Amino acid sequence: MAGIEECNVVENPRLVVRKFQARPQHEGDGAVVRRSIGRLEMKYFDPFLLLDEFSITAPAGFPDHPHRGFETVTYMLQGAVTHEDFAGHKGTIKADDLQWMTAGRGIVHSEMPASDGTQRGLQLWVNLSSKYKMIEPKYQELQGKDAAKASKDGVEVRIIAGEALGIRSPVYTRTPTMYLDFTLKPKAHLQQPIPSSWNSFVYILEGEGVFGNSKSSPTMAHHILLLGPGDGLEAWNNSSKILRFVVIGGEPLGEPMVQFGPFVMNTQEEIDRTIDDYQYCINGFEKAKQWRSASAIGLDF
């Protein structure tokens, strides 16, 4: 992935320019999500279309639904979900596992709980440039045990995409993206470079931390913090408990964006065509005509 240059010091730290709490809402079939990007306060943060912290307990889930024009990134925090699509791709995404799915010209799939209890994770939607919107669907899948990891001075990081502490993820991102899962022990301090031309944000999973300026007030879990201009992020854990958060950044596409639910294109004409393609099962949606997931027809996965 081009665009990241690792350095030891953040000279111009990004400050928090906006923050708000992601409150629970219902989505899918009985699922609960905390949506931070993709809601009224922040409909689009180029190139990011959506960030959900989701929680599902059987029989709730995300049954058969389509996508076109972007990528979905599913990162499991707890439990597991089963994934199945109309092209025959299926599998189980377990805690710490990653699935980076390029919907491209069209996917219909389901995401359902794989075990008893609560399944919890993050799903990020990354927009694709016009030249990639109609490519064939693709998957990158990474088990937790194979993820890139690094640690230093009380800072631990799982490198989902991009680079941190000199270690780079093997995941390829068509839209240049960084996705880092940090855990800071009490009193730890982080400096993480971010390319100055990128948009970036923090989403806090656990604990409370100080971001951007050491004199700022601490921010607690389930808040998103949009970062302003600069060459990186500074964060402090001044508490006596663990602080866990993700840092996500990406190169803005700077293209027109028109979204209709799970379809994201550049023009209204392309959206209208996509709706027709899906309705008539053509131009990438041919396999949707006869397909139903195992969960939809009541079969064990």
Secondary structure per residue as TSV (DSSP state, phi and psi in degrees):
chain	resnum	aa	ss	phi	psi
A	1	M	-	360.0	120.7
A	2	A	T	-78.2	155.0
A	3	G	T	111.1	-13.5
A	4	I	-	-103.4	127.2
A	5	E	-	-120.3	114.5
A	6	E	-	-78.7	130.4
A	7	C	-	-136.3	167.8
A	8	N	S	-85.6	-24.4
A	9	V	-	-130.4	136.8
A	10	V	-	-90.7	112.2
A	11	E	S	-86.5	-29.4
A	12	N	S	-129.6	80.0
A	13	P	B	-61.9	141.8
A	14	R	-	-76.1	133.1
A	15	L	-	-94.6	157.1
A	16	V	E	-77.0	118.5
A	17	V	E	-100.4	-16.0
A	18	R	E	-162.5	141.6
A	19	K	E	-149.2	149.1
A	20	F	E	-157.1	161.4
A	21	Q	E	-87.5	137.5
A	22	A	-	-88.3	108.6
A	23	R	-	-93.8	150.4
A	24	P	E	-63.4	141.8
A	25	Q	E	-147.3	159.6
A	26	H	E	-87.1	143.4
A	27	E	E	-152.6	157.3
A	28	G	T	64.1	-139.3
A	29	D	B	-112.0	82.6
A	30	G	T	84.6	2.4
A	31	A	E	-77.6	156.4
A	32	V	E	-119.0	130.1
A	33	V	E	-128.4	148.2
A	34	R	E	-103.4	103.0
A	35	R	E	-95.5	126.4
A	36	S	E	-110.1	-44.9
A	37	I	E	-106.4	140.3
A	38	G	S	100.1	14.3
A	39	R	B	-120.2	-179.8
A	40	L	T	-56.1	-42.5
A	41	E	T	-69.5	-25.2
A	42	M	B	-152.7	85.4
A	43	K	S	-73.5	-31.9
A	44	Y	-	-155.0	134.1
A	45	F	B	-130.9	80.5
A	46	D	T	-39.9	119.9
A	47	P	T	-99.7	20.1
A	48	F	E	-97.9	129.4
A	49	L	E	-97.7	-29.4
A	50	L	E	-163.0	143.7
A	51	L	E	-137.3	119.1
A	52	D	E	-118.2	133.4
A	53	E	E	-96.8	108.0
A	54	F	E	-104.4	154.8
A	55	S	E	-141.0	120.5
A	56	I	E	-134.2	140.9
A	57	T	E	-131.6	128.7
A	58	A	T	-51.4	140.6
A	59	P	T	-89.2	8.9
A	60	A	-	-65.8	159.2
A	61	G	B	167.8	-159.0
A	62	F	E	-122.8	86.0
A	63	P	E	-68.9	-179.3
A	64	D	E	-43.3	122.7
A	65	H	E	-155.1	155.5
A	66	P	E	-98.0	165.8
A	67	H	E	-146.0	151.9
A	68	R	B	-155.2	139.7
A	69	G	S	95.2	3.8
A	70	F	E	-156.3	-173.6
A	71	E	E	-120.6	143.8
A	72	T	E	-110.2	135.0
A	73	V	E	-119.5	112.5
A	74	T	E	-107.7	122.8
A	75	Y	E	-126.8	112.7
A	76	M	E	-84.1	134.8
A	77	L	E	-104.1	-30.9
A	78	Q	E	-155.4	138.2
A	79	G	S	75.4	-148.8
A	80	A	E	-160.7	152.7
A	81	V	E	-127.0	149.5
A	82	T	E	-95.6	140.0
A	83	H	E	-121.1	137.5
A	84	E	E	-148.7	135.9
A	85	D	E	-127.9	173.8
A	86	F	T	-74.8	-3.9
A	87	A	T	-97.5	2.9
A	88	G	S	94.9	0.7
A	89	H	-	-78.3	128.6
A	90	K	E	-148.9	158.2
A	91	G	E	172.1	180.0
A	92	T	E	-119.5	128.6
A	93	I	E	-102.4	110.9
A	94	K	E	-99.2	173.8
A	95	A	T	-53.0	131.7
A	96	D	T	78.9	-4.5
A	97	D	-	-80.6	157.5
A	98	L	E	-127.2	136.7
A	99	Q	E	-125.8	120.2
A	100	W	E	-109.7	102.0
A	101	M	E	-105.1	123.2
A	102	T	E	-93.0	105.9
A	103	A	-	-68.1	-36.9
A	104	G	T	54.7	-130.7
A	105	R	T	-74.1	-13.1
A	106	G	-	161.0	130.9
A	107	I	E	-138.9	141.4
A	108	V	E	-120.8	126.7
A	109	H	E	-149.2	173.5
A	110	S	E	-130.7	152.2
A	111	E	E	-135.8	109.8
A	112	M	E	-131.2	153.7
A	113	P	E	-61.2	141.0
A	114	A	-	-101.5	-7.4
A	115	S	S	-153.9	174.8
A	116	D	S	-70.4	164.1
A	117	G	S	84.0	-168.0
A	118	T	E	-92.8	130.6
A	119	Q	E	-104.9	128.0
A	120	R	E	-131.3	140.3
A	121	G	E	-167.8	-175.9
A	122	L	E	-116.4	138.4
A	123	Q	E	-125.4	125.2
A	124	L	E	-113.0	136.5
A	125	W	E	-107.6	124.6
A	126	V	E	-112.5	123.8
A	127	N	E	-67.9	153.3
A	128	L	-	-112.0	145.9
A	129	S	-	-67.2	163.2
A	130	S	T	-56.3	-32.3
A	131	K	T	-72.9	-15.3
A	132	Y	T	-110.6	-7.1
A	133	K	T	-62.5	-29.4
A	134	M	T	-111.7	25.8
A	135	I	S	-77.0	166.1
A	136	E	-	-66.8	143.8
A	137	P	-	-58.6	145.7
A	138	K	E	-144.2	159.4
A	139	Y	E	-130.0	144.0
A	140	Q	E	-125.6	126.3
A	141	E	E	-128.4	136.5
A	142	L	E	-137.6	119.6
A	143	Q	-	-74.4	150.9
A	144	G	G	-54.6	-38.3
A	145	K	G	-66.8	-20.0
A	146	D	G	-100.3	-0.1
A	147	A	S	-69.3	147.3
A	148	A	E	-69.8	136.0
A	149	K	E	-138.4	155.0
A	150	A	E	-155.3	158.6
A	151	S	E	-151.5	149.6
A	152	K	E	-169.0	129.6
A	153	D	T	51.8	46.1
A	154	G	T	83.5	4.8
A	155	V	E	-111.5	125.2
A	156	E	E	-118.0	143.7
A	157	V	E	-142.5	136.9
A	158	R	E	-103.0	123.0
A	159	I	E	-99.1	96.5
A	160	I	E	-76.2	-43.9
A	161	A	E	-149.5	146.2
A	162	G	S	91.5	-147.9
A	163	E	E	-144.2	143.6
A	164	A	E	-154.0	142.3
A	165	L	T	49.7	36.4
A	166	G	T	79.8	3.6
A	167	I	E	-111.9	136.5
A	168	R	E	-114.5	141.8
A	169	S	-	-75.2	148.2
A	170	P	S	-79.7	-6.7
A	171	V	-	-71.7	131.6
A	172	Y	-	-92.5	133.0
A	173	T	-	-120.2	118.1
A	174	R	S	-64.9	-41.3
A	175	T	S	-92.3	112.7
A	176	P	-	-50.7	120.6
A	177	T	E	-142.5	145.2
A	178	M	E	-118.9	142.2
A	179	Y	E	-147.3	105.7
A	180	L	E	-125.4	131.7
A	181	D	E	-106.6	104.4
A	182	F	E	-101.6	141.8
A	183	T	E	-124.0	122.6
A	184	L	E	-110.4	125.0
A	185	K	-	-71.8	163.7
A	186	P	T	-52.0	133.6
A	187	K	T	74.9	6.9
A	188	A	-	-78.3	154.1
A	189	H	E	-130.3	136.6
A	190	L	E	-121.4	139.1
A	191	Q	E	-125.7	117.7
A	192	Q	E	-125.1	114.7
A	193	P	E	-63.6	144.5
A	194	I	-	-137.4	129.4
A	195	P	-	-51.9	133.7
A	196	S	T	-65.2	-22.2
A	197	S	T	-87.1	-4.1
A	198	W	S	-90.6	152.9
A	199	N	E	-84.7	147.1
A	200	S	E	-153.2	158.0
A	201	F	E	-154.7	167.1
A	202	V	E	-120.2	139.3
A	203	Y	E	-126.1	124.3
A	204	I	E	-91.7	127.2
A	205	L	E	-96.6	-36.0
A	206	E	E	-155.0	140.6
A	207	G	S	82.4	-159.5
A	208	E	E	-143.7	145.7
A	209	G	E	-146.0	167.3
A	210	V	E	-109.4	130.8
A	211	F	E	-130.7	135.5
A	212	G	S	88.1	-42.7
A	213	N	S	-146.4	127.2
A	214	S	T	-62.4	-17.1
A	215	K	T	-95.0	0.7
A	216	S	S	-71.8	157.3
A	217	S	-	-72.9	147.0
A	218	P	-	-64.0	148.6
A	219	T	E	-118.5	139.3
A	220	M	E	-98.5	176.5
A	221	A	T	-57.7	153.0
A	222	H	T	73.0	17.2
A	223	H	E	-103.8	143.8
A	224	I	E	-104.3	139.2
A	225	L	E	-123.1	112.4
A	226	L	E	-82.4	132.5
A	227	L	E	-101.2	142.0
A	228	G	-	-84.1	-164.5
A	229	P	S	-69.6	156.4
A	230	G	S	151.9	-175.9
A	231	D	S	-109.1	7.4
A	232	G	E	172.3	-178.7
A	233	L	E	-114.0	138.0
A	234	E	E	-113.8	138.7
A	235	A	E	-143.4	148.4
A	236	W	E	-131.8	139.4
A	237	N	-	-108.0	97.1
A	238	N	-	-92.7	4.0
A	239	S	S	-92.3	-178.4
A	240	S	S	-99.5	6.0
A	241	K	S	-121.1	166.6
A	242	I	-	-64.4	142.9
A	243	L	E	-115.8	125.2
A	244	R	E	-128.0	132.3
A	245	F	E	-155.4	159.9
A	246	V	E	-107.6	143.4
A	247	V	E	-111.4	122.6
A	248	I	E	-126.5	130.7
A	249	G	E	-143.4	154.2
A	250	G	E	-157.8	157.3
A	251	E	-	-78.5	121.2
A	252	P	-	-60.5	141.7
A	253	L	-	-80.4	-34.9
A	254	G	-	66.2	27.9
A	255	E	S	-112.3	157.2
A	256	P	-	-59.0	145.5
A	257	M	-	-134.8	126.3
A	258	V	E	-125.1	124.6
A	259	Q	E	-119.8	136.2
A	260	F	E	-130.4	92.1
A	261	G	T	58.8	-117.7
A	262	P	T	-87.4	11.6
A	263	F	E	-116.0	128.8
A	264	V	E	-133.7	112.8
A	265	M	E	-129.9	-168.9
A	266	N	S	-98.2	-22.2
A	267	T	S	-137.8	160.3
A	268	Q	H	-64.6	-35.4
A	269	E	H	-59.9	-40.8
A	270	E	H	-68.1	-35.4
A	271	I	H	-65.4	-45.5
A	272	D	H	-59.6	-40.0
A	273	R	H	-66.9	-39.1
A	274	T	H	-62.9	-43.1
A	275	I	H	-59.9	-42.6
A	276	D	H	-64.4	-42.7
A	277	D	H	-58.9	-43.4
A	278	Y	H	-69.8	-42.3
A	279	Q	H	-63.8	-38.9
A	280	Y	H	-100.4	4.0
A	281	C	T	56.3	54.6
A	282	I	-	-132.4	169.8
A	283	N	T	51.8	49.0
A	284	G	T	112.7	-17.6
A	285	F	-	-109.7	18.4
A	286	E	G	-56.3	-40.3
A	287	K	G	-73.2	-10.6
A	288	A	G	-74.4	-16.3
A	289	K	T	-60.8	-43.6
A	290	Q	T	-109.5	-5.6
A	291	W	-	-86.7	138.8
A	292	R	-	-138.4	141.2
A	293	S	-	-69.0	161.9
A	294	A	T	-60.1	-38.4
A	295	S	T	-67.7	-33.0
A	296	A	T	-70.3	-29.0
A	297	I	T	-104.0	11.5
A	298	G	T	79.7	24.4
A	299	L	-	-98.2	151.9
A	300	D	-	-69.7	139.6
A	301	F	-	-74.9	360.0
